[in-house]
Amino acid sequence: HENLGVTIVYVTHDQSEALTMSNRIAVFNDGIIQQLASPEELYEAPENAFVAQFIGENNTLIGNVVEMKNGHCRVTMETGENFSAAAINIEGVSRPTMISLRPERVEINPDQGTCPNLAKGRVEELIYLGDHIRTRVNVCGHDDFIVKVPNSAVHEHLKPGDEVQVGWQAEDARALDVPAMS
């Protein structure tokens, strides 16, 4: 289409197709554009919970904002853990938020001092996918937290039932609106 100088509108529900074929993508919900952006921006920087959950695999943790400072916020989970995240689409202090975090941005048993956000977890399931191991971990009482572990000798020792620590950078976590329950 670029060689022809023509704009093409293509409607699809196939995320891979949309991400690979498009210069810009509009994500709709009930006929309303939620975000219009490049594929990379939609995936890396969703502006709301709907887009974060619609595009790609996504971990979510629900908590309450306890502090806001310099574009970041501190969020406390019901289980007591505190995490830092980029404050993207939140209502303010003492309000609920959903932390959105991509599985490839999480590390299992990170080196000490490398991740400001740390949580205890238990390995529930390991699925070998060639280039990575899809690792399902129970984090903050939720057993659907996914970590994409690169396939390397370092992580050969992981097995279901192992107690681990998961960690991530504050800028990789996005504090967003809490999606409405359907």
C-alpha positions in Angstrom: 0.0 0.0 0.0 2.9 2.4 0.7 4.3 1.9 -2.9 0.8 2.6 -4.3 0.3 5.7 -2.1 -3.1 4.3 -1.0 -4.6 4.1 2.5 -6.1 0.7 3.3 -8.5 0.1 6.1 -8.4 -3.5 7.2 -10.7 -4.9 9.9 -9.5 -8.0 11.9 -9.7 -9.6 15.3 -6.4 -11.4 14.6 -3.9 -9.5 16.8 -0.8 -11.0 15.1 -2.2 -9.9 11.7 -2.9 -6.4 13.0 0.5 -6.0 14.6 2.4 -7.2 11.6 0.4 -5.5 8.7 -0.3 -2.1 10.2 1.3 1.3 10.5 -1.4 2.4 12.8 -4.1 0.4 14.7 -7.4 1.6 16.1 -8.7 -0.6 19.0 -12.4 -0.3 19.4 -14.7 -1.2 22.3 -18.4 -1.0 21.7 -17.9 1.2 18.7 -15.6 3.7 20.6 -11.9 4.1 19.7 -10.0 3.2 22.9 -6.5 4.0 21.4 -5.1 4.8 17.9 -1.4 4.2 17.7 1.4 2.3 16.1 1.6 -1.5 16.8 4.6 -1.0 19.0 2.9 1.8 21.0 -0.3 -0.2 21.5 1.6 -3.2 22.8 4.3 -1.3 24.9 2.2 1.6 26.1 -1.5 0.8 26.3 -3.5 3.8 27.6 -6.2 1.9 29.4 -7.1 -1.6 30.8 -9.1 -2.6 27.8 -6.3 -2.0 25.3 -3.8 -3.7 27.7 -5.9 -6.8 27.9 -6.9 -6.8 24.2 -3.4 -6.6 22.7 -1.1 -9.4 23.6 -0.7 -11.4 26.8 -0.8 -9.4 29.9 -0.5 -9.9 33.7 -2.8 -7.9 35.8 -2.7 -7.1 39.5 -5.4 -5.1 41.2 -4.5 -2.8 44.1 -5.0 0.6 45.6 -2.8 3.7 44.9 -1.1 4.8 48.1 1.2 7.4 46.6 1.8 9.4 43.4 5.1 11.2 42.6 6.8 12.2 39.3 4.6 10.2 37.0 4.9 7.0 39.1 2.7 5.6 41.8 3.0 3.1 44.6 0.3 0.5 44.7 -0.6 -1.8 47.6 -2.2 -5.2 46.9 -4.8 -6.9 49.1 -2.1 -9.4 50.1 0.1 -6.5 51.4 2.8 -6.3 48.7 3.7 -2.8 47.4 4.7 -2.2 43.8 5.8 0.9 41.8 4.4 1.5 38.4 4.1 4.3 35.8 0.9 6.2 36.6 -0.9 6.2 33.3 -4.6 6.2 33.7 -5.5 6.3 37.4 -8.1 8.3 39.5 -5.7 9.2 42.3 -4.5 8.2 45.8 -6.8 5.8 47.7 -8.4 4.7 44.4 -8.2 1.2 42.9 -5.9 0.6 39.9 -4.9 -2.3 37.6 -1.2 -2.8 37.2 -0.6 -4.1 33.6 2.7 -6.0 33.1 3.8 -8.0 30.0 5.1 -11.5 30.7 8.4 -11.0 28.9 9.2 -8.0 31.3 9.2 -10.2 34.4 12.2 -12.1 35.7 12.3 -15.1 37.9 14.8 -15.0 40.8 16.4 -11.7 39.6 19.9 -10.7 40.8 19.7 -8.8 44.1 19.2 -5.1 43.6 18.2 -5.3 39.9 14.4 -5.1 40.3 12.6 -2.5 42.4 9.4 -4.6 42.3 9.7 -8.1 43.9 7.1 -10.6 44.9 7.1 -14.1 46.2 5.6 -16.8 44.0 5.2 -20.5 43.5 5.7 -22.1 40.1 2.4 -23.8 39.0 3.1 -24.9 35.5 5.9 -24.9 32.9 5.2 -25.1 29.2 8.1 -25.6 26.9 7.7 -23.5 23.7 11.2 -23.8 22.2 12.6 -20.3 22.5 11.0 -19.8 25.9 9.3 -21.5 28.7 5.8 -20.2 29.5 5.9 -20.3 33.3 2.7 -19.9 35.3 3.3 -18.6 38.8 1.1 -17.9 41.8 1.8 -14.3 42.7 -0.2 -12.3 45.2 -2.8 -15.1 45.5 -3.4 -15.2 41.7 -2.3 -18.4 39.9 -2.5 -17.0 36.4 0.6 -14.7 36.5 2.7 -15.6 33.4 6.5 -15.2 33.0 8.1 -15.9 29.6 11.5 -17.4 30.6 14.1 -17.5 27.9 15.1 -21.0 27.1 18.6 -21.3 28.7 20.5 -23.6 31.0 20.0 -21.1 33.8 16.3 -22.0 34.2 16.5 -25.7 33.6 16.1 -26.3 37.3 12.6 -24.8 37.6 9.8 -27.2 38.4 6.2 -27.0 39.6 5.9 -26.3 43.3 9.2 -24.3 43.4 9.1 -21.2 45.6 10.5 -18.3 43.5 10.8 -14.5 43.5 9.5 -12.6 40.6 10.7 -9.1 39.8 10.2 -6.3 37.3 11.1 -2.6 36.6 8.7 0.1 37.6 8.6 1.5 34.1 7.5 -1.9 32.7 4.4 -1.8 35.0 1.5 0.5 33.9 -1.1 1.6 36.5 -4.3 1.8 34.6 -8.1 2.1 35.1 -9.8 -0.9 36.7 -11.9 -2.6 34.0 -15.7 -2.7 34.5 -17.0 -6.2 35.4 -19.2 -7.7 32.8 
